[in-house]
Amino acid sequence: MPQPNDTVHIRFSMGRGAGPFWQTNATIASISGRTVVLDGFDREVTTSVAELKREGPGRWLLDWEIKTRP
């Protein structure tokens, strides 16, 4: 289970099968139920605990796909 102050490595991609075009790290600021608040951007960002993949002690991976407009 993620804990506050754990590190989350975030990979952004443009579509399935495409490699990440941008990567960054964030810190878990808090957890409320099944929602994680990430700190490290210009504002706090939330995500579901279910989206996080364990990468080791105190480290998590989050893959986000950026969808383009049709």
N, CA, C and O atoms as a GROMACS GRO file, in nm:
protein
  280
    1MET      N    1   0.084  -0.118   0.000
    1MET     CA    2   0.000   0.000   0.000
    1MET      C    3   0.089   0.125   0.000
    1MET      O    4   0.182   0.133   0.080
    2PRO      N    5   0.062   0.220  -0.088
    2PRO     CA    6   0.141   0.343  -0.090
    2PRO      C    7   0.130   0.420   0.041
    2PRO      O    8   0.029   0.413   0.111
    3GLN      N    9   0.237   0.495   0.071
    3GLN     CA   10   0.242   0.574   0.192
    3GLN      C   11   0.280   0.718   0.157
    3GLN      O   12   0.345   0.741   0.055
    4PRO      N   13   0.240   0.816   0.240
    4PRO     CA   14   0.286   0.953   0.217
    4PRO      C   15   0.439   0.958   0.211
    4PRO      O   16   0.507   0.885   0.283
    5ASN      N   17   0.490   1.044   0.126
    5ASN     CA   18   0.633   1.065   0.100
    5ASN      C   19   0.697   0.957   0.013
    5ASN      O   20   0.816   0.966  -0.015
    6ASP      N   21   0.622   0.855  -0.031
    6ASP     CA   22   0.674   0.760  -0.129
    6ASP      C   23   0.693   0.834  -0.261
    6ASP      O   24   0.626   0.933  -0.288
    7THR      N   25   0.784   0.784  -0.344
    7THR     CA   26   0.812   0.842  -0.475
    7THR      C   27   0.731   0.771  -0.582
    7THR      O   28   0.720   0.648  -0.580
    8VAL      N   29   0.675   0.847  -0.675
    8VAL     CA   30   0.601   0.792  -0.789
    8VAL      C   31   0.670   0.838  -0.916
    8VAL      O   32   0.682   0.958  -0.942
    9HIS      N   33   0.715   0.742  -0.997
    9HIS     CA   34   0.774   0.771  -1.127
    9HIS      C   35   0.660   0.771  -1.228
    9HIS      O   36   0.592   0.670  -1.244
   10ILE      N   37   0.639   0.882  -1.296
   10ILE     CA   38   0.526   0.896  -1.388
   10ILE      C   39   0.580   0.898  -1.531
   10ILE      O   40   0.671   0.975  -1.563
   11ARG      N   41   0.522   0.814  -1.616
   11ARG     CA   42   0.558   0.808  -1.757
   11ARG      C   43   0.436   0.848  -1.840
   11ARG      O   44   0.329   0.789  -1.825
   12PHE      N   45   0.452   0.947  -1.925
   12PHE     CA   46   0.345   0.993  -2.014
   12PHE      C   47   0.370   0.939  -2.154
   12PHE      O   48   0.482   0.948  -2.205
   13SER      N   49   0.266   0.882  -2.217
   13SER     CA   50   0.276   0.834  -2.355
   13SER      C   51   0.157   0.887  -2.435
   13SER      O   52   0.057   0.929  -2.378
   14MET      N   53   0.171   0.884  -2.568
   14MET     CA   54   0.064   0.934  -2.656
   14MET      C   55  -0.029   0.824  -2.704
   14MET      O   56  -0.131   0.856  -2.766
   15GLY      N   57  -0.001   0.701  -2.680
   15GLY     CA   58  -0.088   0.594  -2.724
   15GLY      C   59  -0.033   0.459  -2.685
   15GLY      O   60   0.083   0.447  -2.645
   16ARG      N   61  -0.115   0.360  -2.698
   16ARG     CA   62  -0.072   0.225  -2.663
   16ARG      C   63   0.041   0.181  -2.753
   16ARG      O   64   0.038   0.201  -2.875
   17GLY      N   65   0.140   0.121  -2.693
   17GLY     CA   66   0.253   0.073  -2.770
   17GLY      C   67   0.360   0.178  -2.793
   17GLY      O   68   0.475   0.145  -2.824
   18ALA      N   69   0.324   0.305  -2.778
   18ALA     CA   70   0.424   0.411  -2.794
   18ALA      C   71   0.500   0.426  -2.663
   18ALA      O   72   0.442   0.418  -2.555
   19GLY      N   73   0.628   0.446  -2.674
   19GLY     CA   74   0.708   0.465  -2.554
   19GLY      C   75   0.678   0.599  -2.490
   19GLY      O   76   0.613   0.684  -2.552
   20PRO      N   77   0.724   0.619  -2.369
   20PRO     CA   78   0.698   0.745  -2.302
   20PRO      C   79   0.768   0.861  -2.372
   20PRO      O   80   0.882   0.847  -2.417
   21PHE      N   81   0.700   0.975  -2.382
   21PHE     CA   82   0.762   1.093  -2.440
   21PHE      C   83   0.807   1.190  -2.332
   21PHE      O   84   0.883   1.283  -2.359
   22TRP      N   85   0.762   1.168  -2.210
   22TRP     CA   86   0.803   1.253  -2.098
   22TRP      C   87   0.792   1.174  -1.970
   22TRP      O   88   0.696   1.098  -1.952
   23GLN      N   89   0.888   1.190  -1.881
   23GLN     CA   90   0.888   1.119  -1.753
   23GLN      C   91   0.924   1.217  -1.642
   23GLN      O   92   1.002   1.310  -1.664
   24THR      N   93   0.869   1.196  -1.526
   24THR     CA   94   0.900   1.281  -1.411
   24THR      C   95   0.872   1.203  -1.283
   24THR      O   96   0.815   1.094  -1.287
   25ASN      N   97   0.913   1.258  -1.173
   25ASN     CA   98   0.885   1.200  -1.043
   25ASN      C   99   0.797   1.293  -0.962
   25ASN      O  100   0.805   1.415  -0.977
   26ALA      N  101   0.715   1.237  -0.878
   26ALA     CA  102   0.630   1.312  -0.785
   26ALA      C  103   0.636   1.241  -0.650
   26ALA      O  104   0.685   1.128  -0.640
   27THR      N  105   0.584   1.307  -0.550
   27THR     CA  106   0.580   1.251  -0.415
   27THR      C  107   0.435   1.236  -0.374
   27THR      O  108   0.352   1.322  -0.405
   28ILE      N  109   0.404   1.128  -0.303
   28ILE     CA  110   0.269   1.112  -0.251
   28ILE      C  111   0.255   1.207  -0.132
   28ILE      O  112   0.324   1.193  -0.031
   29ALA      N  113   0.164   1.304  -0.145
   29ALA     CA  114   0.141   1.402  -0.039
   29ALA      C  115   0.046   1.346   0.066
   29ALA      O  116   0.067   1.363   0.186
   30SER      N  117  -0.059   1.277   0.019
   30SER     CA  118  -0.155   1.219   0.112
   30SER      C  119  -0.236   1.112   0.041
   30SER      O  120  -0.237   1.102  -0.081
   31ILE      N  121  -0.304   1.031   0.122
   31ILE     CA  122  -0.392   0.926   0.070
   31ILE      C  123  -0.524   0.937   0.145
   31ILE      O  124  -0.528   0.944   0.267
   32SER      N  125  -0.632   0.937   0.068
   32SER     CA  126  -0.766   0.944   0.126
   32SER      C  127  -0.850   0.834   0.062
   32SER      O  128  -0.891   0.845  -0.053
   33GLY      N  129  -0.875   0.728   0.136
   33GLY     CA  130  -0.950   0.615   0.081
   33GLY      C  131  -0.869   0.548  -0.027
   33GLY      O  132  -0.760   0.497  -0.001
   34ARG      N  133  -0.920   0.548  -0.150
   34ARG     CA  134  -0.852   0.487  -0.265
   34ARG      C  135  -0.793   0.593  -0.358
   34ARG      O  136  -0.760   0.563  -0.472
   35THR      N  137  -0.780   0.717  -0.309
   35THR     CA  138  -0.727   0.827  -0.390
   35THR      C  139  -0.594   0.875  -0.332
   35THR      O  140  -0.580   0.896  -0.212
   36VAL      N  141  -0.497   0.893  -0.421
   36VAL     CA  142  -0.365   0.943  -0.384
   36VAL      C  143  -0.351   1.085  -0.435
   36VAL      O  144  -0.388   1.114  -0.549
   37VAL      N  145  -0.299   1.174  -0.352
   37VAL     CA  146  -0.269   1.311  -0.394
   37VAL      C  147  -0.119   1.319  -0.417
   37VAL      O  148  -0.040   1.293  -0.327
   38LEU      N  149  -0.081   1.356  -0.540
   38LEU     CA  150   0.060   1.367  -0.578
   38LEU      C  151   0.104   1.512  -0.572
   38LEU      O  152   0.031   1.602  -0.614
   39ASP      N  153   0.223   1.534  -0.521
   39ASP     CA  154   0.282   1.667  -0.514
   39ASP      C  155   0.409   1.666  -0.597
   39ASP      O  156   0.483   1.567  -0.597
   40GLY      N  157   0.436   1.773  -0.666
   40GLY     CA  158   0.556   1.781  -0.749
   40GLY      C  159   0.528   1.850  -0.880
   40GLY      O  160   0.620   1.873  -0.959
   41PHE      N  161   0.403   1.883  -0.905
   41PHE     CA  162   0.363   1.960  -1.022
   41PHE      C  163   0.335   2.103  -0.975
   41PHE      O  164   0.360   2.136  -0.860
   42ASP      N  165   0.283   2.187  -1.064
   42ASP     CA  166   0.249   2.323  -1.021
   42ASP      C  167   0.121   2.326  -0.937
   42ASP      O  168   0.088   2.428  -0.879
   43ARG      N  169   0.051   2.213  -0.931
   43ARG     CA  170  -0.066   2.197  -0.842
   43ARG      C  171  -0.075   2.050  -0.805
   43ARG      O  172  -0.016   1.964  -0.870
   44GLU      N  173  -0.150   2.022  -0.700
   44GLU     CA  174  -0.168   1.882  -0.660
   44GLU      C  175  -0.252   1.808  -0.762
   44GLU      O  176  -0.347   1.863  -0.818
   45VAL      N  177  -0.218   1.682  -0.786
   45VAL     CA  178  -0.285   1.596  -0.882
   45VAL      C  179  -0.330   1.472  -0.809
   45VAL      O  180  -0.257   1.419  -0.725
   46THR      N  181  -0.451   1.424  -0.840
   46THR     CA  182  -0.501   1.302  -0.777
   46THR      C  183  -0.501   1.186  -0.877
   46THR      O  184  -0.511   1.207  -0.998
   47THR      N  185  -0.490   1.067  -0.824
   47THR     CA  186  -0.502   0.945  -0.904
   47THR      C  187  -0.552   0.834  -0.813
   47THR      O  188  -0.550   0.847  -0.690
   48SER      N  189  -0.597   0.727  -0.871
   48SER     CA  190  -0.645   0.612  -0.796
   48SER      C  191  -0.528   0.526  -0.750
   48SER      O  192  -0.430   0.509  -0.823
   49VAL      N  193  -0.538   0.471  -0.631
   49VAL     CA  194  -0.436   0.379  -0.581
   49VAL      C  195  -0.421   0.261  -0.678
   49VAL      O  196  -0.311   0.209  -0.694
   50ALA      N  197  -0.530   0.220  -0.741
   50ALA     CA  198  -0.528   0.105  -0.832
   50ALA      C  199  -0.439   0.129  -0.955
   50ALA      O  200  -0.396   0.033  -1.018
   51GLU      N  201  -0.412   0.254  -0.990
   51GLU     CA  202  -0.328   0.285  -1.106
   51GLU      C  203  -0.179   0.271  -1.077
   51GLU      O  204  -0.098   0.265  -1.170
   52LEU      N  205  -0.142   0.267  -0.951
   52LEU     CA  206  -0.001   0.260  -0.914
   52LEU      C  207   0.050   0.116  -0.920
   52LEU      O  208  -0.018   0.023  -0.877
   53LYS      N  209   0.170   0.099  -0.974
   53LYS     CA  210   0.235  -0.032  -0.978
   53LYS      C  211   0.359  -0.024  -0.889
   53LYS      O  212   0.437   0.071  -0.898
   54ARG      N  213   0.377  -0.122  -0.805
   54ARG     CA  214   0.490  -0.123  -0.712
   54ARG      C  215   0.621  -0.141  -0.788
   54ARG      O  216   0.631  -0.228  -0.875
   55GLU      N  217   0.720  -0.060  -0.755
   55GLU     CA  218   0.851  -0.067  -0.818
   55GLU      C  219   0.961  -0.099  -0.717
   55GLU      O  220   1.077  -0.115  -0.755
   56GLY      N  221   0.926  -0.109  -0.591
   56GLY     CA  222   1.024  -0.136  -0.487
   56GLY      C  223   0.982  -0.066  -0.360
   56GLY      O  224   0.877  -0.001  -0.357
   57PRO      N  225   1.061  -0.077  -0.255
   57PRO     CA  226   1.025  -0.013  -0.129
   57PRO      C  227   1.016   0.139  -0.144
   57PRO      O  228   1.114   0.205  -0.181
   58GLY      N  229   0.900   0.194  -0.116
   58GLY     CA  230   0.880   0.339  -0.123
   58GLY      C  231   0.878   0.396  -0.263
   58GLY      O  232   0.885   0.518  -0.279
   59ARG      N  233   0.869   0.309  -0.367
   59ARG     CA  234   0.869   0.356  -0.506
   59ARG      C  235   0.753   0.294  -0.583
   59ARG      O  236   0.724   0.175  -0.569
   60TRP      N  237   0.689   0.377  -0.664
   60TRP     CA  238   0.573   0.335  -0.743
   60TRP      C  239   0.588   0.385  -0.885
   60TRP      O  240   0.660   0.482  -0.911
   61LEU      N  241   0.518   0.319  -0.978
   61LEU     CA  242   0.519   0.357  -1.120
   61LEU      C  243   0.375   0.391  -1.160
   61LEU      O  244   0.281   0.323  -1.120
   62LEU      N  245   0.361   0.496  -1.238
   62LEU     CA  246   0.230   0.538  -1.288
   62LEU      C  247   0.245   0.568  -1.436
   62LEU      O  248   0.322   0.657  -1.473
   63ASP      N  249   0.171   0.497  -1.521
   63ASP     CA  250   0.170   0.520  -1.664
   63ASP      C  251   0.043   0.595  -1.701
   63ASP      O  252  -0.067   0.548  -1.675
   64TRP      N  253   0.059   0.712  -1.761
   64TRP     CA  254  -0.056   0.791  -1.807
   64TRP      C  255  -0.049   0.804  -1.958
   64TRP      O  256   0.054   0.840  -2.014
   65GLU      N  257  -0.161   0.774  -2.023
   65GLU     CA  258  -0.173   0.790  -2.168
   65GLU      C  259  -0.243   0.922  -2.195
   65GLU      O  260  -0.352   0.947  -2.145
   66ILE      N  261  -0.180   1.006  -2.275
   66ILE     CA  262  -0.238   1.134  -2.314
   66ILE      C  263  -0.320   1.108  -2.441
   66ILE      O  264  -0.266   1.061  -2.542
   67LYS      N  265  -0.445   1.140  -2.436
   67LYS     CA  266  -0.532   1.117  -2.552
   67LYS      C  267  -0.540   1.246  -2.633
   67LYS      O  268  -0.552   1.356  -2.578
   68THR      N  269  -0.534   1.231  -2.765
   68THR     CA  270  -0.544   1.346  -2.855
   68THR      C  271  -0.690   1.366  -2.893
   68THR      O  272  -0.771   1.274  -2.889
   69ARG      N  273  -0.720   1.486  -2.930
   69ARG     CA  274  -0.855   1.515  -2.976
   69ARG      C  275  -0.874   1.461  -3.117
   69ARG      O  276  -0.780   1.460  -3.196
   70PRO      N  277  -0.997   1.414  -3.149
   70PRO     CA  278  -1.019   1.358  -3.284
   70PRO      C  279  -1.014   1.466  -3.391
   70PRO      O  280  -1.031   1.437  -3.509
   0.00000   0.00000   0.00000
